[in-house]
């Protein structure tokens, strides 16, 4: 049976509203900066992640902490010239979002700008579930959507998000690497000064997490970015963090993979990225 359904109702409208609000914030901030001359944070920030690991949650966190989203996004499929231009274009007090694998060139460029990076990670099993659903049902313009729509059902799509695939038409933009390779390419930034935060910690009680760990995650980000908040301000950020009206929001909870993985998905995932789960601390061994 083919499980394809139309995109979630209201997706385009929510995305348009999000864009309009963020553009207003961006231009207001730049006007304020032109008048006052003192940025809220004296360096640019990059919010990096594996796709569907919680980039929206991280972006909302940074906005609530006072940074401004400059409406730019970089990823590994952009031309080099575009990525250079976007990374050079982040102003102090602003951040952009990224799905950017580690490369010495990007490290050198960001170090030269004095930029700081925050990387959000998530249980890779939840990533692949969110990934196939987003590509198939939410983002009509996604480069992989034509291939996912040709697959038989959601089980096949989930398997593709685990193992990756080569596009039958040979288009290099249609290639998807396996989840282990995709994850490690971003994870590598931690060795070069990036601050790493877990989705499971940051999401808090409303997403199935823990209030104490959420506060610790926020404190870690603030420390990395030299942001000082009072306890009351920190509590306000935590309270407002879980936001269901995001254009890319689906569930935003921990452990959703348990509802979707078959025994075959588990077997294949262990062969592809079982060691990764243990390294990250999501499992003690491969007996899950």
Protein Blocks (a to p, Z undefined) as FASTA:
>chain_A
ZZbdcddehklmmmmmmmmmmmmmmmmmmmmmmmnopafblcdcdddddehilpmmmmmm
mmmnopacehiacdfkbcfklmmmmmmmpcghiacdddddddfklmmmmmmnopacdddd
ddfklmmmmmmmmmmmmmmmbmklmmmmmpmblmlmmmmmmnopadfklpaklpccdfkl
mmmmmmmmmmnopacddfklmnommnopafklmmmmmmmmmmmnopacdfklmmmmmmmm
pcckbfkbcnlpghklmmmmcfklmmmmmmmmmmmmmmnopafblcZZ
